[in-house]
Amino acid sequence: MSDMTTLYNTQATSRAAITRWTDSYFTNTAKCVESDGESMVTYAVFIRSPSMFAPKMAAEWLKEVAKEGGFNVKLESKFEPGDFVPSGEPQFYISAPLSKMAECETLFLQKVGAVAVAALNAYNSCIELPDTPFIAMGARHCVGMEMQEMMDYAASVGSEAAIKNKKAQGFINGASNATSHFFGKSLGTGTMPHALIGYYGATLPAAQAFRKQCPDKPFTVLVDFNGKEISDAIEVAQHFPKEAADGTLGFRLDTHGGRYLEGLDHQKSIDVLNQNAPGILSQNWDESEEKILIGPGVSVANIWHFKNELAKAGFPNVGCIGSSGFGPKKCRIMNLAKAPLTGVGTGSYIPKDFDATYATADIFEYDGDYKIKVGREYLGERYKESRKASELKIL
């Protein structure tokens, strides 16, 4: 059994379960091969868009299926986890008996495409804001627990690549306990949702209750519930002066995209940026980029104004965590404007671009004989080239 003690270990690995969930034409194929004679085949698995190699979930699942089914499977790749994979380039080569492997194709591919594209998404966000730690908060944007697990695994792969290639801080944890191990943690991180403030009726009593009940958690307080981000943050900081002074108190800004942060409007946002990021507005920004700079919601001006006002109130050391829409473009602009962020929570961007996540597998070798559909001949040629160059490694 894999060392990954997570959800996919409990998913379909028996022949009966795989038959139930696979595309039925693969079951038809298996029946024909079982009747008329086994064939050892080699598959090439690829994605039709640029991606990042994130193999572990798919590879470990297939190895477990082979162990349970009593057959041998060989997985090879020239890539290492975190490597960039060009569009159409084979990520995996799989060698196995066709009667056993045919029905596995559907479930295997489900664990390849979305993960590989999401890993690249996570990487691109991390490298655009390299000095800021990220938290994976995408669980609520996922369709079930399996997807949740895949997206947090993807975030960890993209993060490790960003740390390695760009010395970024990357993702330090995810939001759920089940997937925190991907980030080297035993428990997920997180503080409070808007509902906690609604329950207590105000931000300060919610912060007090949270601090009392969860003293081991990072002390980060959500402050946009009542539309008084600055007033509420100052009130909390005054009540917790030690934490505010030593920087263990932080505030998460999640201002709704339909309103400005307390004390700001369009013109004041321009003034804030001219004072704190001189020259940034003179660049040629499109409408969506300008909104990130000076628009409503969690803008650059929002973050600068918040930090400045807290400093004026005597709390220069409090943290500022941004959330809402932190994809690569927003991260890049935040970095260019030197927005004083101490952390970012990102969720919806990691599983974005599902139209680009479809993985495909083609057999190109049957019992040593190269045969493949017209137009995909290059898959077999890539295999020959990689084997000749001794690039392939067993996974």
Secondary structure, 3 states (H helix, E strand, C coil): CCCCCCHHHHCCCCHHHHHHHCCHHHHHHHHHHHHHCCCEEEEEEEECCCEECCCHHHHHHHHHHHHHHCCCCEEEECCCCCCEECCCCCCEEEEEEHHHHHHHHHHHHHCCHHHHHHHHHHHHHHHHCCCCCEEECCHHHCCCHHHHHHHHHHHHHHHHHHHHHHCCCCEEEECCHHHHHHHCCCCCCCCCCHHHHHHHCCHHHHHHHHHHHCCCCCEEEECCCCCCHHHHHHHHHHHCHHHHHHCCEEEEECCCCCCCCCCCCHHHHHHHHHHHCCCHHHCCCCHHHHHHHHCCCCCHHHHHHHHHHHHHCCCCCCEEEEECCCCHHHHHHHHHCCCCCCEEEECCCCCCCHHHCCEEEEEEEECCEECCCCCCHHHHHHHHHHHHCCCCEEC
